Amino acid sequence: QVQLVESGGGLVQAGGSLRLSCAASGRAFSRYVMGWFRQAPGKERALVAKINWTGSDTYYADSAKGRFTISRDNAKNTVYLQMNSLKPEDTAVYYCAAAPGIGDWRKIEYHYWGQGTQVTVSS
């Protein structure tokens, strides 16, 4: 198992930026595909971005492309989500998630979740 703790959320005006961090426990961080998800009020949880074991490959939802950047530092057991040009529609609770295992990294299921961090973008 792995414990995940998100940080960096807060209140920001439209057009501003935030950098979310997710700290993972243990020394097996590089064994996990990592992802960022978000859930807005009244909506289902949705994938924002994901990154493979080494950080050599990433995937973004259409809503995040060109504005958000996911990265990881395996030496620090941390994954990041840099969010620029924020919009009110980005307001949500953002969750860090970990997918154990090997194989097709795009299809690995996420088994571990953080508690979430609130991001609020004002207009």
WOTA-V429227 format. One record per run of one state. SS is the DSSP state (A for helix, B for strand, O for the rest). FROM is the first residue (numbers start at 0). TO is the last residue. If there is no record, write none. Layout:
ss = [SS/SS]
from = [FROM/FROM]
to = [TO/TO]
//
This chain:
ss = [O/B/O/B/O/B/O/A/B/O/B/O/B/O/B/O/B/O/A/O/B/O/A/O/B/O/B/O]
from = [0/3/7/9/13/17/24/28/31/39/45/51/57/60/67/73/77/83/87/90/91/100/104/107/111/113/116/122]
to = [2/6/8/12/16/23/27/30/38/44/50/56/59/66/72/76/82/86/89/90/99/103/106/110/112/115/121/122]
//
